[in-house]
Amino acid sequence: MTSKLKKLKDLERKLEVSVPVEDYKSKFDGKINKIRSTAKLDGFRKGKVPMDVLEKRYGSSVHADVLNELIQDTYPKEIADNKIRPACVPSISIESDDPAKPITYSAVFEVFPEVKVKIPRWSSYESHKISIEDSDLDLAITDILTRYGDWVDVKRKSQKDDQVVIDFEGKVDGEAFEGNTAKEFKLVLGSNSMIPGFEDNLMDKDPDTEFTIDCKFPDDYFKQDLAGKDAKFDIKLLQVQENKSADINKDLFEKLSMDVKDEKSFKQEIKSRMEKEVEMQEQSLTKESIYELLLNSHSFKAPKATIKEQSELMRKDALMRIGQSVENAESDLFPIESFEDDASKRVRLDLLFAELIKFYEIKVENDKLKEFIAEEAKKYKDPEQFEAWVSSQPKQLEQFNMMVLENQLIEKLENDLKSKDKVIKFSELANK
């Protein structure tokens, strides 16, 4: 058996394989003989059917089976012998299937790129620090009291931060579109949860009134058939409501699952939670900056097939968040092309991550993993029950293992890379 590897465009490769005649003949004869031992044909005793008769009757199907087996046997071997790392299932083309000559076929596929780790010495990542001021704590408490407050009807014109209850029907070019109507729809003005102009047009309106508003769908709207289109909405404003903030009391503490007794300890707990959130955000933003620096320092392409697969996963996730499935969703709902840039970055980062782990020879010790799981368990009411559950879940264990690997990698990179501090106000972060 011989093979030849050709480089096509970018990461695409073509492997040409030639299988000797005797390999084909050995498999073909073996299959025909097996059929002969059990074949029952009119005019012949069992096991006595002549070979030429068998080949005439079963030859084409046996030939197809043999070709398939030869490819299944030889392709993995040639891939291994040539030390190739395919990134996708190959596209197979049979070049010659004449049994009197060597069987030849070609396999076209993409390979994973060779990534040579480089630790940039001249560029810096941003080590993020987030500052919390007293006003941030006050705003956080105000937000909690608002979210856990009650909406009460008011007999006045609507204004920012009010909640309105509306019926609406929208049309584009005079035609209805999917999701264009709703009854008793609750909307907080200023939440920016609707398309631009929708909420603004509901300001300064009296309850129990009807009117029509004009809006425009954003150019990057997730449904392509509506992107950039002008729309009219017939509105029936049923109620205007304002928020009556919750009181700081036992009922609120229970809703928030807080083990506190008074307002002072409540504020201390809120501050503690904010500090923990800030610590996580600092780590996340710093890690993101490190990865961005490394991606910019390594110029390699990702396999198109892997990017496509990642794009499909991202689209599936986006659809699930709005209660849709890939099978039922229209193709213009979160089009697959809109995920390609992020998917490419994700794939490149995964490939770089794998090489960095090898570069630093990082392994997760069992004690490290146990320590990580124990720390995660503290977030739950029954830590021991959580740890027992994790130990019985291979996928969860693998996920935690990867998280520990990443933590160890970040520690290495923080030591080896140059950094510069970047201070962000908590209020700036909250408004992003």
N, C-alpha and C positions, 0 to 999 in steps of 0.2 A: 504494500500500500504506500502510495506517495501523496504528498500534498504541497500546495503552494499558497502562501499568504500574500495578498495584494492590499495595499493601502489605497482606499478611495478617498472621498472628500471628508475632511475633518476627522471624526472618530469612526467613520464607517470602514469596514474591512470586508474583503472577499476571500474566503477560503475555498480553494479548488482541490477536490479529493478524487483520487483514482484508486479503485478497488480491483485487485487482480481477478482474472477470470476464474481461477480455481476457488477463490473464496465464494464467489457467486454460485459456482457449480456445486460445491459442498453443501451449501444451504438448500439449494433447489432440490438436489437429489434426496437429501434427508427428508424434506417435506413430502415429496412425491412418494417415497418409500413408506412413510407413515400413513399416507392416504391409501396406498396399495394394500396395506395389511388389514384395512377395515372396509374398503370399498366394495359395494355390491352393485354390479351392473348386469343387466340382462344378457344372458349368453355366456357368462363367465362365473366360475366359482370364486367364492370369497378368497381374496389374497392371491388370485391367479390372473388378474386383469393385466394385459400387456402394458408395458411402460408407455408405448407410443399412443395407446388409447387414453391412458390416464393424462398424459401431457396435453393431448388434444382437448380433453374435457376440462381439466383443472389448471392447465398451464398458465393461463393469463392471470388468474387470481393468485396462484402460487408465486408467479413472477412479481406481482405487485407487493405481496407480503415480504418476499426476499429483499426487494429494493428498500422497503421501509426498515426492515431489520438491519440491513447493511448500514444505512444512514444512522440509525439509532445506536449502532455499535461503534461506528468509526468516528462520527462527529465528536463525541466527548473525548475520545482518545487523542484525536488530532488537536483539539483545543488544549488539552493538558500538555501534550508534547511540545506545542508551540508557545506554551506559557501565556495563553490569551485569557483575558478576563472579559467575557461578553457581558454587555449591559442589557441585552434583550434576547428574545427568542429569534433564531435565525430565519431568514427567508430562503427556503431551499428550492433550487432549480436543478432538475436532472438533465445533464448535458448529453449523456449517451447511456441508453439502457439495453444495448445490443449484447445478449449473453455471450456471443462469440468474441467480444472485445472487452477490455476493462470497463467496468461501470464507472462513470464519472459524474460527479455532481458538484455544484457550488453552493456555498452558504454565505449569505450577506447579512451582516449584523454590525452593531455598534459595540465598541469596547469602552471600558472605563479609562479615563485619562491617567497618565502617570503624573502624580503630584509629588514634586520634590519640595519638602518643607524648607521655608526660608524664614528666619526670625528677623524682621526688619529692625535695624538699629537706629535709623535716623528719624523715623516717624513716631508719633506718640498716640496712645489712646487716651480717652477722657475718663478720669476717675471721678465719678459723680458723687456730689454731696448735696443733700437736700435740707434746707433750713426750715425749721418750723417756728413760727412766731405766735404770740398770744392771740392775735387776730385770727389765725388759722384754726386754733382750737375753738374760738367763739363761732366761727363760720361752720365748723364741723358739727357742733352741738345744735346750732340753728337748723342745719340741714336735717339732722336726725329728728328733731322736734317737728319739723315740717312733714317729713316722710311718714312719721307715725301719728300725724294729726288727723283731723276729720275735715271733710269737705262739706261746707254748709251753703245752702242757696242764698243768693243776695239779689235784691231788686235794683240793680244799677248796671251801667255799661261795663263791658268786659275790659280787663286790663292785664298787663303782663303779670305772670305768676298765677293768674286765675285758672281754674279748670272749667272748660266749657263742655256741655253735653250737646252733641249735634247729630242730625241726620244729614248725609250728603250724597250727591250723585255727580260724578264727573264725566266729561266727554272730551274727546280729542277729534277735531274736524267733524264735530256733530255726531260722532259714533262713540258708543260705550266701549270700555276696555276692561280687562280682567282686574278685579278688585276696585272697581270704580264707585261702589256704593257701600254705605254702612248705616246702621241704625243705632241711635243712642251711644254714639262713639264718644269716649271721654278723652279730652286732649288738654294738656297743660300748656298754656300760652307762654312761649319763650323756651320751650323744651327742645325746639329745633328737630322734632321727630318727624315732621312732614316735609314735603318738597318746598323749596324757597317760595316765599310769598303767601303760602297757605295760612300760616298762623298770623302773620301781620294783618291779613285781611279780615281776621276775626276779632281784632282789637276794636275797642270803642263801639261795641254793638250791644243793643239791649236784648235781654232774654225774650223768648217767644216771638222771634222775628224771622223773616225769610229774605234771602238776598242771593245774588250771584257774584262769584269772585273769579278773577283771572289769575292763572299761575303758569309757570313754565317748568317742565321737567328738566333736570340738569343734563348736560351733554354726556356725562359719564353715568347716567342712571343705569341700574343693573338690568333693566329690561330694554333691550335695544330698540324695540318697536315704539317705545315712548320717549327715548332719549332725545332731548332738545326740542320736544314738541310743546306747543301752547295748549293749555287746557282750560276749560270752564267748569266750575263746580257750583251746583245749586245747593245752597246751605239752608237748613232750618235749625236755628239756634234755640235749643229747648231750655237750657238752664245755664246760668252763670254761677259759679261757686268759688268761694274763697276758702283758704286753708285756716283752720283753727288749730294752732300748734298744740302738740301734746304737752302734758304737764310732766315735770320730772318727779316721778313717784314710783311706787312699787310695781304698778302695772307696766310701766315702760321698762323697768329693769328686767322684768320677766320676759317681755317681748324680745329684748335684746340679749337674753340669756346671760345677764350680768349678775355676779354674786357681790352686789354692793347694797348699801343700806341708806345712803343719803346723797344729797347733791354733790358734796365735796368729793366723796369716793367715786361717784359717777363720773365727774370731770377728770379725776385722776386715771380712771380706767380708760376713758376715751383717749386721753393723751398717750397712755401706754400703748393702746392699739394703733394710734397714728404713728408712733415711733417704730413699732414693729413693721407697719406697712411701708414706712419710709426706708427702713433698712433693706427690705426686700426690693423696693424700687431702685435703690442705689446700686444694689448688686446686679439687678437686671439691666439697667441702663449701662453700667460699666461693662458688663459681659457683652452687650450688644455692640459697644464701641470697640472692644477688643476684636470681636469677630469681623466687624466692618474693616478694621485696619488690616487684618490678615487676608481677607478676601481681596482687598485692593492691592495687596502685595504679592498675590499669586494669580498669574494669568493662565487659566486653563478653562477649557470648555466642558460643559456637562453634556452627557448623551441626550439626544433629542427624545429618545424613547422614555428615558427616566424622567425627563422634564414633563413629558405628556402624562405619564403615570401620576406624578406628583400634582400636576394641574387638576387632574380628574379627582384626586383625593380632596384637594382644597375646594373644588366646586361642590363635591358631595357634602362636605362639612358645612359650607355656606348655605346649601339648600336645606339641610337638616335643621339649621338654626331658625329657619322660617317655616318649618313644618312641611317641607317638600321632599320628594325623593327624586333620584336621577331618572328613574323609570317614567315618572309622571310629569316631570318638569319640561317645559318648552326649551328648545335649544338656545333661545335668546334670553332666557332667565339665567343670569350670571354666566355669560358665554365663556367657554373654556379658554379663549384667547386672553381674557382679562386677568387670568391667574399666571400666565406664562413667565412674566418677569420675576414675580415672587417665588414661583416654583423653581426657576433656574437658580436663584440665589439660595434657596433651601437645599437643593441637590448639591450645589457646589460646596456649601457649608458642611453638609454631611460627609462628603468625600474628603474635605480638608480635615474635618474632625477626626475621621478614622486614621488619617496619616499622622496627625499630631499625637494621637494616642500611642501609635507605634514609635514615633520619633522619641517621645519621652519615656517609652516603655512603662506605661501606666497600667497597673492592675488593681482591681478592687479586692482588698483583703476582706475576709469574712467578718472580722471584728468591725471594720469600717462600715460595712453594710448593716450590721446589727445596730450599730450606734446611730446610723441615719434613720433606720426604721423606728427605733425607740424615740427619736426626736419627733418624727412625724406622728407617732402614736399619742404624744402629749396633746395634740390638737383635738382629741376625741374624749368623750366622757369616760369610756372604758378602754384605756390604753392596752391592757393585756388582751382584751378581746380583739382589738385591731391587729396587734402583732400576730396573734394566732391565725387570724384571717389571712394576713399577708403571706404567712409561711405556706399556706395552702393554695396560693394563687401564682403560678409560674410567670404569667404575663406581668403581673404587678411587681413581682420580684425583679424581673428583667428591667422594667421601667425604672425602679429605684436604683438598680445597679448602674444603669446609664446615667442617672442623675448624679450618683457618687463619682462616676468616672469624669463627668463634666466638671464637677466641683474641684476635683484634683487637678484637672487640666488647667482650669482658670487660675488656680494657685500658682502653677508652674509659669503660666504666661505672664501673670502679674509680676513675677520675679524677674523674668527675662526681657520684658518689653518696657520701653520708656512710657511714662504717664505724665499727664498734666491735670490738675484739679479743675473741675467745673462745678460751680455752685449754682444750684437752682432753688428758687423759692418754692415752698410747698404750694402756694397759691397759683404759681405759674404752671406747675405740673398738673394740678387739679383742673385747670381750665383747658388743657390740651385735649 
